[in-house]
């Protein structure tokens, strides 16, 4: 199953709903023609926390996953928003579940140790690492942190975050590492079960 999340960035690239729908139709047709056994769902978006995202919050018009219960969120490394726990909690009160993308890029979240930021974010958002980061894409630092977060059971979801063939090759390496380190049930939980819960708007245990 594929849940596309094209970037949504101010002054960069933020395809409109009709553009996402047209691309989804084209991609689905091509996959069918090529005989691929995949289900491609309604395109959401990877929402950068910037002025475009903030403008869209009232009324809410930023892209969510299919079902409008969860949405993907990213930050600029080294520039976490002020009052982040309170803002994430406000989304939960509104019936939405934020999924924070590639948390291995934000060491300032301090997810490996107890602290105000780590404890503030937990319980208010689902946390995701990239399969490709586990395989080394992004450098040694991101790989090291991603693997530590997985082994410490501090994240909810592992996703591809694939932009092209090189990402998939690193993702394959990450999958091999994952299968060596964790029991099959935990691999299934992080790659399949928990993502389905997040898409339904539920925060996994």
Number of C-alpha atoms within 10 A of each C-alpha: 9 11 15 19 20 18 19 24 18 14 8 8 10 18 15 11 15 9 12 19 15 12 14 17 14 11 13 17 12 12 15 12 9 9 9 10 9 11 12 15 14 18 22 25 24 25 25 20 18 15 11 16 19 12 12 12 11 9 7 11 11 21 23 24 22 16 12 15 18 27 26 23 21 21 18 12 12 11 10 14 12 8 10 14 19 13 14 20 19 14 16 18 11 9 13 21 27 23 26 20 25 23 23 26 22 19 15 14 19 14 23 14 11 10 11 11 16 16 15 18 21 15 16 23 25 26 27 24 28 27 30 26 30 30 27 20 21 15 11 13 14 23 23 15 21 29 22 16 20 20 13 11 12 16 19 24 28 26 18 20 20 17 9 8 9 12 20 18 15 22 24 17 18 23 20 13 15 20 13 11 14 13 10 11 9 15 18 14 16 21 17 15 16 20 23 15 16 23 20 17 22 18 20 19 8
